[in-house]
Amino acid sequence: MNKVQSLITSSSPHIKSDETISNAMRDVFIALLPVTLVSIYFFQAYAVLTIAVCLVTACLTEVLFRKLMNKKPTLYDWSALVTGLFVALLFQATTPWYKAALATFIAVGIAKELAGGLGWNRFNPALFGRVALVVLAPAYAYVNQWFQPLHINLGMLDTITQATPLAMMRAGMVMPSVGELFTGFPAGALSEVSPLALLIGAAYLFYKKHISWHIPVSIIGTVVVLTLIAGQNPIYHIVTGGIMIGAFFMATDWVSSPFTTKGKIIFGICIGILIVVFRVGLLITEGVAFSILIMNAFVPMIERMTSRSQFGKIKAVAVPMADNKS
């Protein structure tokens, strides 16, 4: 008896894996837990409030936009929760909750859902939401007074209240020790409190084979080389600001980063160059976020430049015509 087999056809690339989107996203969420717990240790209720607001806003925003577009909510894939947690970690603990909620709304609603949903976004959604508030700062400052009555005061923080380590370095102030900055220092955004905690989470992603070394090493290596040329301490640059979370978590986003090995290295080097330009040359805040988003826009071009030739495709070669002699 002949058996009829049903074949599944789809466009390339074809990757066989038992991994699911929900499992991968859940692993990213788990990888962010070490730095999340350290930030809660330092900033207590303020960190809990910011994280909770962003997680809830992310889930509600996905449900709202997918309902408006007549699509079923997909909260089970963990993508909204991961985006919400990323956005929360990009803000300082004392950021007004409505500001963090607005950034999350933009990240999930505009950068993710309106872009086509999970897998279709050209830019990293969390960074897009964070940078959107930087760009919209004048308008936000104008309407901020409307939201002042909604501000929640959770009391004094039993932590060091001072400029961020990156601002201290730019101002030529006496810096904390590298060891203190690396293990845990309560200043800056939630994601900046402990590079060690971020590396622990990144090690988990490496173990799960969700990321490779190409982009993080290219970014960090480029920053080290260029800051040395600029006569600055590269170690302080690496352990301050958003380089660690940017290199290991944001730039390695599967959707908005190159697929090819050469493309990843080019992508990482260009991000590193832009980071140093923003930090050393232009002194612009959120330099890591801007650098990654700028290079997100060039990913399609990098892919075309570094992709392998199609199987069976032969490059046409011009052959000179021989003269016919009678």
For each residue, the residues with C-beta under 8 A, 3 or more apart:
1:
2:
3:
4:
5:
6:
7:
8:
9:
10: 14
11:
12:
13: 259
14: 10
15:
16:
17:
18:
19: 23 24
20: 23 24
21: 24 25 77 78 79 118
22: 25 26 76 77 78
23: 19 20 26 27
24: 19 20 21 27 28 208 210 254
25: 21 22 28 29 77 78 79 81 82
26: 22 23 29 30 78
27: 23 24 30 31 204 205 208 210
28: 24 25 31 32 78 82 205 210 249
29: 25 26 32 33 78 81 82 85
30: 26 27 33 201 204
31: 27 28 34 201 202 204 205 249
32: 28 29 35 36 82 85 86 89 201 249
33: 29 30 36 37 201
34: 31 37 38 194 197 198 200 201
35: 32 38 39 89 190 191 193 194 197 198 201 245
36: 32 33 39 40 47 51 85 89 190
37: 33 34 40 41 197
38: 34 35 41 42 184 193 194 197
39: 35 36 42 43 47 89 93 190 191 193 194
40: 36 37 43 44 47 48 51
41: 37 38 44 184
42: 38 39 47 93 159 184 186 193
43: 39 40 46 47 93 94 157 159 186 190 193
44: 40 41 47 48 154 157 158
45: 48 49 154 155
46: 43 49 50 93 94 154 157
47: 36 39 40 42 43 44 50 51 93 190
48: 40 44 45 51 52
49: 45 46 52 53 97 152 154
50: 46 47 53 54 88 91 93 95 97 100 190
51: 36 40 47 48 54 55 85 88 89 190
52: 48 49 55 56
53: 49 50 56 57 88 97 100 101 104
54: 50 51 57 58 84 85 87 88 100 101 103 104
55: 51 52 58 59 81 84 85 88
56: 52 53 59 60 84
57: 53 54 60 61 84 100 101 104 105 108
58: 54 55 61 62 80 81 83 84 87 104 107 108
59: 55 56 62 63 75 80 81 84
60: 56 57 63 64
61: 57 58 64 65 80 104 105 108 109 113
62: 58 59 65 66 73 74 75 79 80 108 109 112 113
63: 59 60 66 67 73 75
64: 60 61 67 68 109
65: 61 62 68 69 108 109 113 114
66: 62 63 69 71 72 73 74 113 117
67: 63 64 70 71 73
68: 64 65
69: 65 66 113
70: 67
71: 66 67 117
72: 66
73: 62 63 66 67
74: 62 66 77 79 80 117 118
75: 59 62 63 78 80 81
76: 22
77: 21 22 25 74 118
78: 21 22 25 26 28 29 75 81 82
79: 21 25 62 74 82 83 112 118
80: 58 59 61 62 74 75 83 84 108
81: 25 29 55 58 59 75 78 84 85
82: 25 28 29 32 78 79 85 86
83: 58 79 80 86 87 104 107 108 112 125 126
84: 54 55 56 57 58 59 80 81 87 88 104 107 108
85: 29 32 36 51 54 55 81 82 88 89
86: 32 82 83 89 90 107 125 126 249 250
87: 54 58 83 84 90 91 100 103 104 107 126 129 130
88: 50 51 53 54 55 84 85 91 100 104 190
89: 32 35 36 39 51 85 86 189 190 191 245
90: 86 87 103 126 127 130 189 190 191 242 245 289
91: 50 87 88 95 99 100 103 130 189 190
92: 95 188 189 190
93: 39 42 43 46 47 50 157 190
94: 43 46 157
95: 50 91 92 99 100
96: 99 100 144 147 150 151
97: 49 50 53 100 101 150 151 152
98: 101 102 147 150
99: 91 95 96 102 103 133 140
100: 50 53 54 57 87 88 91 95 96 97 103 104
101: 53 54 57 97 98 104 105
102: 98 99 105 106 133 140
103: 54 87 90 91 99 100 106 107 129 130 132 133
104: 53 54 57 58 61 83 84 87 88 100 101 107 108 129
105: 57 61 101 102 108 109 110 129
106: 102 103 109 110 111 128 129 132 133
107: 58 83 84 86 87 103 104 110 111 112 125 126 128 129 130
108: 57 58 61 62 65 80 83 84 104 105 111 112 113 125 129
109: 61 62 64 65 105 106 112 113 114
110: 105 106 107 113 114 115 128 129 132
111: 106 107 108 114 115 121 123 124 125 128 129
112: 62 79 83 107 108 109 115 117 118 121 125
113: 61 62 65 66 69 108 109 110 117
114: 65 109 110 111
115: 110 111 112 120 121 122 123
116: 119 120 121
117: 66 71 74 112 113 120
118: 21 74 77 79 112 121 255
119: 116 255
120: 115 116 117 255
121: 111 112 115 116 118 124 125 255 256
122: 115 256 296 297 299
123: 111 115 127 128 256 293 296 297
124: 111 121 127 128 250 253 256 292 293 296
125: 83 86 107 108 111 112 121 128 129
126: 83 86 87 90 107 129 130 250
127: 90 123 124 130 131 250 289 292 293
128: 106 107 110 111 123 124 125 131 132 293
129: 87 103 104 105 106 107 108 110 111 125 126 132 133
130: 87 90 91 103 107 126 127 133 134 286 289
131: 127 128 134 135 286 289 290 293
132: 103 106 110 128 129 135 136
133: 99 102 103 106 129 130 136 137 140
134: 130 131 137 285 286 289
135: 131 132
136: 132 133 139 140
137: 133 134 140 141
138: 141 142
139: 136 142 143
140: 99 102 133 136 137 143 144
141: 137 138 144
142: 138 139 145
143: 139 140 146 147
144: 96 140 141 147 148
145: 142 148
146: 143
147: 96 98 143 144 150 151
148: 144 145 151
149:
150: 96 97 98 147
151: 96 97 147 148
152: 49 97
153:
154: 44 45 46 49
155: 45
156:
157: 43 44 46 93 94 161
158: 44
159: 42 43 186
160: 185 186 187
161: 157
162: 168 187
163: 167 168 171 173 187
164: 167 168 187 188 192 240 241
165: 168 169 175 176 181 185 187 188 192 236 239 240 241
166: 169 170 188 240 241 279
167: 163 164 170 171
168: 162 163 164 165 171 173 174 175
169: 165 166 172 173 175 233 236 237 240
170: 166 167 283
171: 163 167 168
172: 169
173: 163 168 169
174: 168
175: 165 168 169 181 236
176: 165 180 181 185
177: 180 181
178: 181 182 235 236 239
179: 182 183
180: 176 177 183 184 185
181: 165 175 176 177 178 185 195 236 239 240
182: 178 179 194 195 196 239
183: 179 180 194 196
184: 38 41 42 180 193 194 196 197
185: 160 165 176 180 181 193 194
186: 42 43 159 160 193
187: 160 162 163 164 165 192 193
188: 92 164 165 166 192 193 240 241
189: 89 90 91 92 192 242
190: 35 36 39 43 47 50 51 88 89 90 91 92 93 193
191: 35 39 89 90 198 242 244 245
192: 164 165 187 188 189 240 241 242 244 245
193: 35 38 39 42 43 184 185 186 187 188 190 197
194: 34 35 38 39 182 183 184 185 197 198
195: 181 182 198 199 238 239 244
196: 182 183 184 199 200
197: 34 35 37 38 184 193 194 200 201
198: 34 35 191 194 195 201 202 244 245 248 249
199: 195 196 202 203 244 248
200: 34 196 197 203 204
201: 30 31 32 33 34 35 197 198 204 205 248 249
202: 31 198 199 205 206 211 216 248 249
203: 199 200 206 207
204: 27 30 31 200 201 207 208
205: 27 28 31 201 202 208 210 211 248 249 252
206: 202 203 209 210 211 212 213
207: 203 204
208: 24 27 204 205
209: 206
210: 24 27 28 205 206 254
211: 202 205 206 215 216 248 252
212: 206 215 252 261 264
213: 206 216 217
214: 217 218 261 264 265 268
215: 211 212 218 219 247 251 252 257 264 265 267 268 271
216: 202 211 213 219 220 247 248 251 252 268
217: 213 214 220 221 268
218: 214 215 221 222 264 265 266 267 268 269 271 272
219: 215 216 222 223 243 246 247 251 268 269 271 272 275
220: 216 217 223 224 238 243 247 272
221: 217 218 224 225 272
222: 218 219 225 226 268 269 271 272 273 275 276
223: 219 220 226 227 234 237 238 243 272 275 276
224: 220 221 227 228 234 237 238
225: 221 222 228 229 234
226: 222 223 229 230 272 273 276 280
227: 223 224 230 232 233 234 237 276 280
228: 224 225 231 232 234
229: 225 226
230: 226 227 276 280
231: 228
232: 227 228 236 237 280
233: 169 227 236 237
234: 223 224 225 227 228 237 238
235: 178 238 239
236: 165 169 175 178 181 232 233 239 240
237: 169 223 224 227 232 233 234 240 241 243 279
238: 195 220 223 224 234 235 243 244
239: 165 178 181 182 195 235 236 244
240: 164 165 166 169 181 188 192 236 237 243
241: 164 165 166 188 192 237 279 287 288
242: 90 189 191 192 245 246 250 286 288 289
243: 219 220 223 237 238 240 246 247 275 288
244: 191 192 195 198 199 238 239 247 248
245: 35 89 90 191 192 198 242 248 249 250
246: 219 242 243 249 250 251 271 275 288 289 291 292
247: 215 216 219 220 243 244 250 251 252 268
248: 198 199 201 202 205 211 216 244 245 251 252
249: 28 31 32 86 198 201 202 205 245 246 252 253
250: 86 124 126 127 242 245 246 247 253 288 289 292
251: 215 216 219 246 247 248 257 267 268 271 292 295
252: 205 211 212 215 216 247 248 249 257
253: 124 249 250 256 257
254: 24 210 257
255: 118 119 120 121
256: 121 122 123 124 253 296 299
257: 215 251 252 253 254 264 267 296 299
258: 263 264 266 267 299 302 303 306
259: 13 263 303
260: 263 264 302 303 306 307 308
261: 212 214 264 265 306
262: 265 266 306
263: 258 259 260 266 267 299 302 303 305 306 307
264: 212 214 215 218 257 258 260 261 267 268
265: 214 215 218 261 262 268 269
266: 218 258 262 263 269 270 302 305 306
267: 215 218 251 257 258 263 264 270 271 295 298 299 302
268: 214 215 216 217 218 219 222 247 251 264 265 271 272
269: 218 219 222 265 266 272 273
270: 266 267 273 274 295 298
271: 215 218 219 222 246 251 267 268 274 275 291 292 295
272: 218 219 220 221 222 223 226 268 269 275 276 291
273: 222 226 269 270 276 277
274: 270 271 277 278 287 290 291 294 295
275: 219 222 223 243 246 271 272 278 279 287 288 291
276: 222 223 226 227 230 272 273 279 280 281
277: 273 274 280 281 282 287
278: 274 275 281 282 283 284 287 288 290 291
279: 166 237 241 275 276 282 283 284 287
280: 226 227 230 232 276 277 283
281: 276 277 278
282: 277 278 279 287
283: 170 278 279 280
284: 278 279 287 290
285: 134
286: 130 131 134 242 289 290
287: 241 274 275 277 278 279 282 284 290 291
288: 241 242 243 246 250 275 278 291 292
289: 90 127 130 131 134 242 246 250 286 292 293
290: 131 274 278 284 286 287 293 294
291: 246 271 272 274 275 278 287 288 294 295
292: 124 127 246 250 251 271 288 289 295 296
293: 123 124 127 128 131 289 290 296 297
294: 274 290 291 297 298
295: 251 267 270 271 274 291 292 298 299
296: 122 123 124 256 257 292 293 299
297: 122 123 293 294
298: 267 270 294 295 301 302
299: 122 256 257 258 263 267 295 296 302 303
300: 303 304
301: 298 304 305
302: 258 260 263 266 267 298 299 305 306
303: 258 259 260 263 299 300 306 307
304: 300 301 307
305: 263 266 301 302
306: 258 260 261 262 263 266 302 303
307: 260 263 303 304
308: 260
309: 313 315
310: 313
311:
312:
313: 309 310
314:
315: 309
316:
317:
318:
319:
320:
321:
322:
323:
324:
325:
326:
